[in-house]
Amino acid sequence: MNVTIKDVAKAAGVSKSTVSRVFSNSGNYSDETKRKVLEAAERLNYRKNTIATAMKTKETKNLGLIIYKKHKPILSHPFYAPIVEAIVDSSKERGYSIIIATDQDIENSAAESLLEKRVDGIIFTSFIHEAIIKKCKEMGLPLVLLNCSMDLDVTFVKADDYMGAYEAVVYLIKKDYTEIGFLCGSLQNHSYYERYRGYLAALNDYNIPVREKFMRFGEATISEGTRLMNSMLESGDVPRAIFASCDMIAIGAIKAIKKAGLKIPADVAVIGFEDIEHNVLIEPALSTVFVDKVKMGQMAVDVLLDQIGEKPKSRRENILPTKLILRESS
């Protein structure tokens, strides 16, 4: 049997009109009354229905932005900082404010903290646990995944990671490199997994054997890139070229290669992915796969607002093309 407002009011010991005011956020009730109503709604499993109704009947002009906890501080992250800036600017132009939190902030409450602050929709960046996405979908909350995707019929915006990696490795192959190493972040990250697939596909298409000894996996940081490259150097099995799943790993690899007394690209060529600002500041300047980070942020806002406005033309898969940028390292 469906739970009604009357049932919630009875359980909370208040009137139906009070319950309606709490659900619509229209005021004229105490904090204690609000607590009783929400607790009663939770016990009766009415909360998800009321959230969906409240969000449809009253826009807050707030959007939630959830970042992966390992990417803090987000405002100085070389890849995500320009994306966040584009999201904030694009939202402001459309009359919306942004509430920023990490997945750790909402991990246990499944977006309850954001809902208490009242948002019309959420953008999730990078890695996010499926349980949180499922909970938001149950609540009828519009959402968009940014720089990731999953098999949950959820709208996403991302770069063409597979093709970007494929084209970078094919370039190296056509430059007569047959020993091409791969330094990669965690394959739990969907973008890195797609870049891994692109690397393997390029080798396969050009009949180059996949060598496990030329691959290393770790975290997506400069220090980790140095550690992974040092591990390869110390093993004695050093490929003639390195493709890295992100620029920070590639920069770390360059530091290790130079410290070992090898020349880039004469001894080892290096190509990264994402085209962060650091790339032109290091020596040699890093070749990389360009990702349009500003466009990515803008598109995430666009498709989220399409969902909020219930526009039927919004696409589920929004994949931005990449471009190989050649500099001194290759």
N, C-alpha and C positions, 0 to 999 in steps of 0.2 A: 504493500500500500504506500502511495506517495505521501511524504511528509509535507504538511502545509505550514504556512505562517502561524495559523491558529495553534498547531501542535507545538511549535517553538515558543510561542507566547506563553502557553500553559506551562511548559517545562521550565521557563525562565521566571515565571511569576509576574509577567508584565502584560500590557495590552498589545493587541495586534498592531496598532498604529505605532507603538514604540518600536516593535520589531522592524517595521517597515522603515522607520527613520534611521535605525542603526544600519540596515542593509543598504540604504541609499546614501548614507553618510550625510544626512541633512541636518544633524545637530539636535539640540533640545533633549539631551539625555546625559546622565552622568557616566563617568568612566566605569563605575561599578555596574551600572545597568548594561552598558555595552559588553562588559566582560560576561555577565550572566547570559545575555542573548547569544553571544558567539560560542560560549561553552555549550549551551543547550543545542544550538545548531550543529555543533560538532558531534555531540552525543547522538543526535538523531540523523546524522549523515545528510544534513540539509545544506551544509556550508558551500559545497561546490556548486550547487544550483543557484544559491543566492549570489555568489561571486560573479557567475556568468551573467546573471540578470542585471546586477548592479553595474557591471562594466558596460553592458549594452545601453543602459538607460542614462548613464552619466559619464561623460568623458572627463578624465582628470588632466589631460594634456601633459602627462608624465610618461616617459618611456624608461624601462629598466635596461641596464647594460650590465651583463654578468661576465666577468673576466675569469680566466683560469688562474687559480691562486699562485701557481708557479711563475706567472708572468708579471707579478707585482715587482717593483712599482710600475704600473701600466703607463704612466705619463712619461716615463723615460725609456720605455722599451723601444728599441730601434725599429721593430716591425709594427707593433700595435699602436704606438703613440700617434702616428699620422692617421691611422684608421679611426682611433677614438676621436681625434680632433675633427675629422670629417663627419663622424656621426653627430657630434655635439653641434657643429656648425649647420649641418643639414637639418637637424631637428629644430634648432632655433629658428631657422628660416621658415619652417612649417608651423611655428607656434608651439613647439613642444620643449619640455625640459627633460634632462637626463638624470636618472638616479643610478649611481654606479655601486656595484657590490662584487664580491668574488663568489665563486661557486662554494667555497668553504663557508661563507656567511649564510648560505641558504641550504647547505647540504642536508642538515637534519630537519629543517622545517619546510623543505620543498617549496620555496618561494613565498612562504607565509610572511616573511619580513617585508618583502616588496609589496605584497598585496595589502599589508597594513598601511603602507605609505600610498597605496592606490596608484597603480600604473595601468595604462591601456594596452601595453604589450611589452615584450622583452626580446632583446637581442642577446644571444649567447655566443661568446667568442671562443674559438679554438676547441679545447677538450671539455666535454660536459658529460656527467653521468646520465645514463638513459633513464634512471628512476626519476630524476628531476624533470626531464622532458615529459615523461609519461604522466606525471602528476599535473604538470601545467596543462597538458592536453585534456586531461579529465576535467579540469576547471574551466575549460573553454577559453583559455588565455591565448591570444595571438602571440606567436613567437617566430623568430627567425634564427637560424644557426649561421654564424659568420666564420669562415675559414675552417669549416668542418661540415660533415654530413653524417647521417645514420639512417638505417632502414626502418624508420618510424613514420613515414609519410609526413615529413616535416620540411617546410620551405627552408632552403639554404642558399647562401651566397659564398662562392669560393673561387679561387683561381684554378686554371686548368693544370693542376699539379702533375698529372700523368704526362701530358703532352710537353709541358715545359721541361721536365726531366728528360724525356725521350729525346727532344731536340738538342739539349745540351750534350748528352752522351753521343748522339749521332755526329755532332760537330767534331768532338774529340776523335771519334773513329775515322772520320773523313780526313783528319789531320794526321792520320797514320798511327794513332795511339791504339794499341791492342791490349795493353795492361792498364786498366782503368779502375782505380779504387773507389770505394763508396764509404763516406762517413755520414752517419745518419742519427737523427734524434729517435726517440722512442716510437716504435711502430704502432703503439696505441693511439698516437696522433694520426688521424685519418689523412691529413695532408702529407705527412712524411711517408705513410704507407703507400700513397699514390705515387710519390716521387721514387720510392723504392721499386714499385712496379714498372715505372717508366724506364728506370735504369736497367732492370733485368730485360725488358722487352727490346731495348735498343741493342744490347749485347746479343740477344737471341736472334734478332732479325739480321744481324751481320755476322752470324756464326762465330761469335767470340765466346769462348767458354766462361762460365761464371766461376770465379775463384773465391771461395770463402775467406782465404787468407788475405784478400784485398778489401774486406769489409769489416767495419767496426760500428757499434751502436752504443749510444749513450744519451746524455742530456744535450739540449740545444743551447749551449753557452760557449763563449770564447775559450774559457779554461778547459772545458771538456773537449773542445776541438783540438786543443794542444795535447791533451792527454791521449786522445784516440790516435792522433798522428804519431806521437812519440812511441806508442805501443807498436805501431806498424814499422816505424824506423828501427826500433830495437829488435824486432823479429828478423830483420834482414830481408824481408820480402816487401820491397818498396815498388809500387806501380809507377809508371811513367806519368800518370795523370790522376787527379783526384776530383771526383764530383761530390759535393757536400749537399745535404738536404736543406741546409739553411746557411746564410752568410756568416752568422756568428761562429758556427763550427768551421767554416772555410777560413775565416780570419785566424782562428786558433791554430788551424793546420798550417797556415802560412808562417806563423811565428815559429812553430816547431821545425818546419822545413828549413827556414833560414838559419835557425840556431844550430842545426845539424851541418851547416856549411854547404848546403845544396842551393842551386840557383833555380829561380822561378822565372819563366817556364822552361828554361834549357834542360834542367834535370827532372823537374816535376811541374806539370801544368795544374792549375787549380781553377775550378768553376764552382760558384755557390748558387744560392737560390733566394730570391726576395728583393734584392737591390735596395738594401738599407743605406743610409747616408754615410756610414763608416767606410764604405767600399772605396771611395775616391780619396780617403785620407790615409790609407795604409800604403806601404810599398812592398811589392808592386800593387797598383790598383787592381781590384778584384773583378774578374769577369763573372757574370751572374745572370740569372733568369729574372727579368723584371716582372713584378706584380704591381698592378695599379691599386695601391692601397687607398688612395682618396676615393676612387671610383667604387671600391669595395664597400667602404663605409657609407657612401651616399646611397648605393643600391640597397644596402641592408635596411636603411631607414625607409626608402621608397617602398620596398616590398612589404615591410611591416605595416606601414600606414595603409597600403592597399588592403591588407587583411583586416585592419581595424575598421576601414570603411567598407569592408565586404565587397570589394571590387572583384568580379569574376575572372578578370584577365591576368591576375597575378600568377606567375609561373612558379612551380615548386623548385625546379633546378635552375639556378642562375650562376653560370660558369663564365668567368672572365678569361679572355685569352692572355697568354704570357708572351714575352719577347726576350730572345737571347741578346744580352748586352756584352760585347767583347771589349776587354781592357787588357792591361799588360800581363795579367797572370796566366793567360792562355794564348 
